[in-house]
Amino acid sequence: MNIHEYQAKTLFAQFGVPVPQGASAKSAAEFDSALAQLPEGPTMVKSQIHAGGRGKGTFTNGYKGGVKFCKTKTDAKSIAGEMIGNTLVTAQTGAAGRKVQTIYFTVASDIKKEYYLAILLDRASSKPVIVASTEGGVEIEKVAHETPEKIFKVLVDPAYGLADFQVRELIFGLGLNAAEGKNAAKLIRNLYKMFWETDAAMIEVNPLITTPDDQVLALDAKVSFDSNALFRHPEIVALRDLNEEDPKEIEASKYDLAYIALDGNIACLVNGAGLAMSTMDIIKHYGGNPANFLDVGGGASKEKVVAAFKIILGDANVQGIFVNIFGGIMDCNVIAEGIVEAVKEVGLKLPLVVRLEGNNVDKGKATLDASGLSLVSGDTMADAAQKIVKLVA
């Protein structure tokens, strides 16, 4: 689950991570009250969407830049009016862009140097990793490609926690002076505390800055959380902005379905994340394009399957459906009954290819055969994938 910058910075402040003073507004009517919370002087206006590259983005009304520096609060109010309610297109939003429904005003900071700092999970070691670089304020991917030697990492043993020598290693790597280092050490420790205690999946600060008086501030904030741990954090769930999510993904979460919309035309309904990934791969291998990742889970009920079909059909780009089930824990007949009920309920007219294998597969195939539905059976995964690609060609 992602949250907005202004929400992330509120959490930062709660954990003792220094940030510039700021205030948010969800409409033009709230601009005055938000700006009244800030001192007069240079002010930043920042569009709040769940995507990076905001500063280089362009609004569909022609206005350029979703992050702007303003010399006065009066200018900030005027600039915010160009952003609120309009759609911002960045390299990460795709051509459709995202509608800006919140503006974040912050005090403009005097920057001496910019850095990059992030905490995320290193899957190779199953440990948190702190990634830092002296090259902040630019895309970290560009730094990694062009000057990888300027990026360094520190793995943290979760049983022990962040050690003092690791904090010193980070400070030394960033080249901070004594006063900056003292402030940075506190920030890094508090940031890691937040990462651990909130079950965050990633915390990225780009840029992390130093000021002429040796303060160290998180100038930007991008935070995402492990959705599997949200049951422990109702206060974080309350920060969820459904306006930033695909309606189909929201509906899928109600049924505990793992669904991610893609831009293809062949919908996938699969049990198991690994099999779902393989299914998308084999569709691509035979020349098709998957429309989604959809994992109904190892113990899906008939109701889940029906809900999955309805979500799939909510995507206007879908021209065919590939059901690929391997029954381990899953009973193939439960899936078959769900398919029959779903197709009859929604009146499916699109091509449907089904491949069943595993637990109770013979009864599942018998249920499909007896249903009278217009569907195509696949003997193997490859056979089924070729059939659905051919049907939607």
Disulfide bonds with the S-S distance in Angstrom:
none
